[in-house]
Amino acid sequence: MVENVFNQSIWGDEGFSAILSMKPLPEIIKIISKDTSPPLWNLTEWLVFKTLGTDEIYIRGLSLFFFFGAAIFTYKIGSFCWSRKTGFWALILTILNPFFFIYAFEGRMYSIMALGVTASNYFFLRIFYNEEKVRQRDKIGYFFFTLWALYSHHFAIFNIFIQILWWFYELIFGKRNRAKKMFKLFLITGLGYTPWLIPLYNQTKMVSGGFWLGKPNSNDLINLIFDYLACGIKNTNLKIPILNKPLYEIGLYLVFATLILRKWWKNFKKTLFQILCFLGPIILTWLISQNFQSIFFNRYLLYTIPSAMIILASSRSKISIVPLSTLVILFGIIDYNYFTHPQKLPFRQYSEYVKSQLKEGDFLINWNSSSHHLWETKYYGIPAPIYIPPHGGELPFFVGTALMEKEDIIREIPKDIKRLGVITSGPIEEIVLTDYTQISLKEFKNLKFILYEKSK
């Protein structure tokens, strides 16, 4: 089987989610309430595991399913607010957007959140701007998918802030009767989220203890916007020969050209809503990160990308078709190269090798370098506790301590172990085992498996 990003080995966070989703439902809720996200991804992953299996293809297939769902609702927004042709362009741009494309194959909550947010915006727009009366199925759709987004990740709340801002505008200057109906829907949706408010509060207290994110500067803000528009996959090997420029840079220039040639005066109100949905959550999280706990993290805001692609696709001029079509081609080339060149550590092959080398009585440990691989080794059937020297301190909660069990961390190597296997992706030089001598080393990209024998 030719390896690609769809069937490549899972990595740390995906492993964390997979191990959690293998547990019984009550335990999933109990554990994840002590972590940093709501439970919807794990509940859907649990359902897939129960019905199909736990292989990587099912994990990535689930994420891809939600990814296409988000793209379909992007099409529906474009069709509803502009035309079917606009919806089609928005659909293609969203599917091929490099940053969005990456996380179509990640076994985490990113695609499922994007689906919830995009669908919520679609039904929000229908409630206000459907020329007929407000349909019951639009109310139900808004309620369902807004809760879907919130139970996927709390960063979805920033999109709701934008909806509330727009609601104020309509209440004061526009469709007041629709705004009054929308207010009731806000309240009902808020009630639907109340069961998670206490876990959310406890999670917020844990995060306030210091996360790994630094304070973002203005360059971080600009770079994030550029990444979402065209530069999500920075492959410097893919270049235009004559210009000697990477494709992602050319892609960004094409985005600028499309925006310049766009007919901004047509349907500006609808465009403004999409601008707010794109830039609003990004700027809000950036501002919060300047004065409070830093929460500015690109993956958790990718749900804004469909709005950016709708802006590019809509109110086109005849000449803007040229840069737009070229952009689609460049996106396709970048994505194809990414899809066929997986970069994640080859844990599947690695685990097969480790199993082939183990003898009865051998003991495995995860060396706690800049990162550990506890979840990957559990998933691939070579469980190895994290070894932390007696005075090595405690692990920070964001490395998955909510899911760790007592036996997952050891401070001493059992005294009767004659052969010790060390799993690490860090420098070999940092491994210090005074009673053991290295007898073999095998490397798989950055992954290393070192066998030690107890010194006589």
C-alpha positions in Angstrom: 0.0 0.0 0.0 1.4 3.4 -1.0 1.6 5.6 2.0 -0.1 9.0 1.9 -1.5 11.5 4.4 -4.7 9.5 4.5 -3.2 6.3 5.8 0.0 7.5 7.4 0.7 6.8 11.1 -1.1 8.8 13.7 0.9 11.2 15.9 0.6 12.4 19.5 -2.6 14.4 19.7 -4.4 11.9 17.4 -3.1 9.1 19.6 -4.5 10.9 22.7 -7.9 11.2 21.1 -7.9 7.6 19.8 -6.9 6.1 23.2 -9.6 8.2 24.9 -12.2 7.2 22.3 -11.6 3.5 23.0 -12.9 3.9 26.5 -16.5 3.6 27.7 -18.7 6.6 27.1 -19.0 7.7 30.8 -15.3 7.5 31.2 -14.7 9.6 28.0 -16.9 12.4 29.4 -15.2 12.2 32.8 -11.7 12.3 31.4 -12.2 15.0 28.7 -13.9 17.3 31.2 -10.5 17.5 32.8 -8.7 18.3 29.6 -9.1 21.3 27.3 -11.9 20.5 24.8 -15.5 19.4 24.7 -16.4 15.8 23.9 -18.1 15.8 20.5 -15.1 14.6 18.4 -14.4 11.7 20.9 -18.1 10.7 20.9 -18.2 10.4 17.1 -14.8 8.7 17.1 -16.1 6.3 19.7 -19.1 5.5 17.5 -16.8 4.8 14.5 -14.5 2.6 16.6 -17.5 0.6 17.7 -19.0 0.1 14.2 -16.0 0.1 11.9 -12.7 -0.4 13.8 -9.8 1.6 15.2 -7.5 1.7 12.2 -6.0 4.9 11.0 -8.1 5.0 7.9 -11.3 5.2 10.0 -9.9 8.0 12.1 -8.8 10.1 9.1 -12.0 9.1 7.2 -14.1 10.6 10.0 -12.2 13.9 9.9 -12.5 13.9 6.1 -16.2 13.3 6.3 -16.6 16.4 8.5 -14.3 18.4 6.2 -16.5 17.7 3.2 -19.5 18.6 5.3 -18.0 22.0 6.0 -17.3 22.5 2.3 -20.9 21.6 1.4 -22.2 24.3 3.7 -19.7 26.7 2.3 -21.4 26.0 -1.1 -24.8 26.5 0.4 -23.8 29.9 1.8 -22.4 31.0 -1.5 -25.5 29.8 -3.4 -27.9 31.4 -0.9 -26.2 34.8 -0.7 -24.9 35.0 -4.3 -25.5 32.2 -6.9 -24.9 28.5 -7.5 -21.8 29.4 -9.5 -20.4 31.4 -6.6 -21.3 28.4 -4.3 -19.3 26.1 -6.6 -16.3 28.3 -6.7 -16.4 28.6 -2.9 -16.7 24.9 -2.6 -13.6 24.2 -4.7 -11.5 26.9 -3.0 -12.5 25.6 0.4 -11.6 22.0 -0.4 -8.3 23.0 -2.0 -7.3 25.7 0.5 -3.9 24.3 1.7 -4.3 25.0 5.4 -7.8 23.6 5.5 -6.6 20.6 3.4 -4.0 19.7 6.0 -6.6 19.3 8.7 -9.0 17.3 6.6 -6.7 14.3 7.5 -6.1 15.1 11.2 -7.8 12.8 13.7 -8.8 15.7 16.0 -11.7 18.1 16.4 -10.7 20.7 13.7 -12.9 19.5 10.8 -15.9 18.8 13.0 -15.7 22.3 14.5 -15.4 23.8 11.0 -18.6 21.9 9.9 -20.5 23.2 13.0 -19.5 26.8 12.5 -20.1 26.9 8.8 -23.5 25.3 9.1 -24.4 27.6 12.0 -23.6 30.6 9.8 -25.7 29.2 7.0 -28.8 28.8 9.1 -28.2 32.2 10.8 -28.2 33.8 7.4 -31.3 32.0 6.3 -33.2 33.1 9.4 -32.4 36.7 8.6 -32.5 36.8 4.8 -34.7 34.1 3.5 -37.4 36.0 1.7 -40.1 33.7 2.9 -41.1 33.3 6.5 -38.6 31.9 9.0 -38.7 28.2 8.4 -38.8 25.8 11.4 -36.1 23.6 9.9 -33.8 26.7 9.8 -34.3 27.3 13.5 -33.6 23.6 14.2 -30.6 23.7 11.9 -29.2 26.7 13.7 -29.8 25.2 17.2 -28.3 21.8 16.2 -25.2 23.0 14.4 -24.4 25.9 16.8 -24.4 23.4 19.7 -22.4 21.0 17.4 -19.8 23.7 17.0 -19.6 24.6 20.7 -19.4 20.9 21.8 -16.6 20.4 19.2 -14.4 23.2 20.7 -15.0 26.3 22.8 -13.2 28.5 20.2 -16.4 28.3 18.3 -17.7 30.9 20.7 -15.8 33.6 18.8 -17.9 33.0 15.7 -21.0 33.4 17.9 -19.7 36.7 19.1 -19.7 37.8 15.4 -23.3 36.5 15.0 -24.4 38.5 18.1 -22.7 41.6 16.8 -24.6 41.2 13.5 -27.8 40.6 15.4 -27.4 43.9 17.2 -27.0 45.6 13.8 -30.2 44.0 12.5 -32.1 44.8 15.7 -31.2 48.5 15.5 -31.1 49.2 11.8 -32.6 46.3 9.9 -34.9 43.3 10.3 -36.2 43.8 13.9 -38.8 41.1 13.8 -36.3 38.5 12.6 -33.8 39.7 15.3 -36.5 39.1 18.0 -37.0 35.6 16.8 -33.2 35.1 16.7 -32.9 36.3 20.3 -35.1 33.5 21.4 -33.0 31.1 19.5 -29.9 32.4 21.1 -31.4 31.8 24.5 -32.5 28.2 23.7 -29.1 27.4 22.2 -27.4 28.8 25.3 -29.6 26.5 27.5 -28.4 23.6 25.4 -24.8 24.4 26.2 -25.3 24.8 30.0 -24.4 21.2 30.8 -20.8 21.9 29.7 -20.4 25.3 31.5 -19.0 23.8 34.7 -16.4 21.6 32.9 -15.6 24.7 30.7 -15.0 26.8 33.8 -12.7 24.1 35.3 -10.8 23.8 32.0 -10.4 27.6 31.9 -8.8 27.5 35.4 -6.4 24.8 34.3 -5.3 26.8 31.2 -4.8 30.0 33.2 -2.0 28.2 35.0 0.3 28.8 32.0 0.0 27.3 28.5 2.7 26.7 26.0 1.6 29.6 23.7 3.6 32.8 23.7 2.2 36.3 23.2 1.6 36.8 19.5 3.0 39.9 17.8 1.6 41.8 14.7 3.7 39.6 12.4 2.0 36.5 13.8 -1.4 38.0 13.1 -0.5 38.9 9.5 1.2 35.5 8.9 -1.9 33.7 10.2 -4.1 35.5 7.8 -1.8 34.8 4.9 -1.6 31.2 5.9 -5.4 30.9 5.8 -5.6 32.7 2.4 -2.9 30.8 0.5 0.3 30.0 2.4 -0.9 27.1 4.6 1.6 24.6 3.1 5.0 26.3 2.7 6.8 23.9 0.4 9.8 25.8 -0.9 10.6 23.0 -3.4 7.6 23.8 -5.5 8.5 26.8 -7.5 7.7 28.6 -10.7 11.0 28.1 -12.7 11.2 31.5 -14.4 10.1 33.6 -11.4 12.0 31.3 -8.9 9.2 31.9 -6.4 7.5 29.2 -4.3 3.9 28.3 -5.4 2.5 29.4 -2.1 3.8 32.9 -2.6 2.4 33.1 -6.1 -0.9 31.9 -4.6 -0.9 34.8 -2.2 -0.3 37.3 -5.0 -3.2 35.7 -6.9 -5.4 36.1 -3.8 -4.5 39.8 -3.7 -5.2 40.1 -7.5 -8.6 38.5 -7.1 -9.5 40.8 -4.2 -8.5 43.9 -6.1 -10.5 42.8 -9.2 -13.5 41.9 -7.1 -16.8 43.9 -7.4 -16.9 45.1 -3.8 -19.9 47.3 -4.3 -22.1 44.4 -5.2 -23.9 42.8 -2.2 -21.5 44.5 0.1 -23.6 43.8 3.2 -23.3 40.0 2.6 -19.6 40.5 2.0 -19.2 42.4 5.2 -20.7 39.5 7.2 -18.2 37.1 5.6 -15.3 39.6 6.4 -16.4 39.7 10.0 -16.7 35.9 10.2 -13.2 35.6 8.7 -11.3 38.3 10.5 -13.4 38.7 13.7 -12.4 35.5 15.5 -8.7 35.9 14.5 -8.5 39.5 15.7 -10.5 38.7 18.9 -8.2 35.9 19.9 -5.1 38.0 19.1 -6.3 40.9 21.2 -7.1 38.6 24.2 -3.6 37.1 23.9 -2.1 40.6 24.2 -3.4 41.2 27.7 -4.6 37.8 29.1 -3.8 34.2 28.6 -2.4 33.5 25.1 -5.0 31.6 23.1 -3.8 32.6 19.6 -3.4 29.2 17.9 -3.9 28.6 14.2 -5.5 25.2 14.1 -8.3 26.3 16.4 -9.4 29.2 14.1 -9.4 27.4 10.8 -13.2 27.4 10.8 -12.8 31.0 9.5 -11.3 29.8 6.2 -14.6 29.0 4.5 -15.7 32.7 4.9 -12.4 33.9 3.3 -13.0 31.5 0.4 -16.6 32.8 0.0 -15.2 36.3 -0.3 -12.8 35.3 -3.0 -15.5 33.4 -4.9 -18.2 36.0 -4.8 -18.9 39.2 -6.7 -16.4 38.2 -9.4 -15.5 40.4 -12.3 -14.9 38.9 -15.7 -11.2 39.4 -15.5 -10.9 38.1 -11.9 -11.7 34.6 -13.3 -8.1 34.5 -14.5 -6.3 34.8 -11.1 -9.1 32.7 -9.5 -8.7 29.8 -11.9 -4.9 30.0 -11.7 -5.2 29.9 -7.9 -7.3 26.8 -8.0 -4.6 25.1 -10.2 -1.8 26.1 -7.8 -3.8 24.9 -4.8 -4.3 21.6 -6.5 -0.6 21.1 -7.2 0.4 22.1 -3.6 -2.3 19.8 -2.1 -1.4 16.8 -4.3 2.3 17.1 -3.4 1.3 17.3 0.3 -1.0 14.3 0.0 1.6 12.1 -1.6 4.5 13.0 0.7 3.5 12.2 4.2 5.7 13.8 6.9 4.5 12.3 10.1 6.8 9.9 12.0 6.3 6.3 10.8 5.0 4.8 14.0 3.3 1.9 12.3 6.6 0.6 10.8 8.5 1.6 13.9 6.2 -0.4 16.2 6.5 -3.5 13.9 10.3 -3.3 14.2 10.2 -2.8 18.0 7.9 -5.9 18.4 10.3 -7.9 16.3 13.3 -7.0 18.6 11.6 -7.6 22.0 12.5 -10.7 24.1 10.8 -12.0 27.2 11.7 -9.9 30.1 12.5 -6.8 28.1 11.2 -3.4 29.4 10.2 -0.4 27.3 10.3 3.3 28.3 9.4 6.6 26.7 12.2 9.0 27.1 10.6 12.4 28.0 12.5 14.6 25.5 10.9 17.8 24.1 7.8 15.5 23.6 6.8 12.0 24.6 5.2 9.3 22.5 3.0 7.6 25.1 -0.2 7.8 23.0 1.4 6.5 19.8 3.0 3.6 21.5 -0.2 2.6 23.3 -2.1 2.9 20.0 0.4 0.7 18.1 0.6 -1.9 20.8 4.1 -1.2 22.3 3.1 0.5 25.6 6.0 2.1 27.3 5.7 4.4 30.4 7.2 7.8 30.4 10.5 7.8 32.3 11.1 10.9 34.4 14.1 10.9 36.8 13.3 11.2 40.5 14.0 14.9 40.4 12.7 15.6 36.9 9.6 17.5 38.0 6.0 17.0 36.9 4.5 16.9 33.4 2.4 19.9 32.3 -1.2 19.1 31.8 -1.3 20.0 28.1 0.8 16.9 27.3 -2.2 14.8 28.0 -2.0 14.2 31.8 -5.9 14.1 32.0 -5.7 10.7 30.3 -2.6 9.4 32.0 -2.9 6.6 34.5 -0.6 5.9 37.4 1.4 3.3 35.6 2.0 5.6 32.6 4.8 7.5 34.5 7.8 5.9 36.3 10.6 7.5 38.3 12.8 4.4 38.5 13.7 1.6 36.2 12.7 -1.8 37.8 15.8 -3.3 39.3 15.4 -6.8 37.7 15.4 -5.5 34.1 18.3 -6.8 32.0 17.4 -5.4 28.6 15.8 -1.9 28.3 14.3 -0.4 25.1 14.1 3.4 24.9 11.7 5.1 22.6 12.5 8.7 21.7 12.6 11.3 18.9 15.1 13.5 20.8 18.9 13.5 20.7 20.5 10.3 21.9 23.0 12.3 23.9 20.4 13.4 26.4 19.6 9.8 27.4 21.4 9.0 30.7 21.1 5.5 32.1 24.0 4.9 34.4 23.5 1.2 34.9 23.0 0.3 31.3 25.1 0.0 28.1 23.8 0.7 24.6 23.9 -2.4 22.4 21.9 -1.3 19.3 20.2 1.7 17.6 17.6 1.8 14.9 16.3 5.1 13.4 13.0 5.7 11.5 13.3 9.4 10.4 13.5 11.2 13.8 12.2 8.2 15.7 14.9 6.2 17.5 14.8 2.8 19.2 17.8 2.2 21.4 18.4 -1.1 23.2 20.4 -1.1 26.4 21.8 -4.0 28.4 22.4 -3.9 32.1 26.1 -3.4 32.9 27.7 -6.3 34.7 
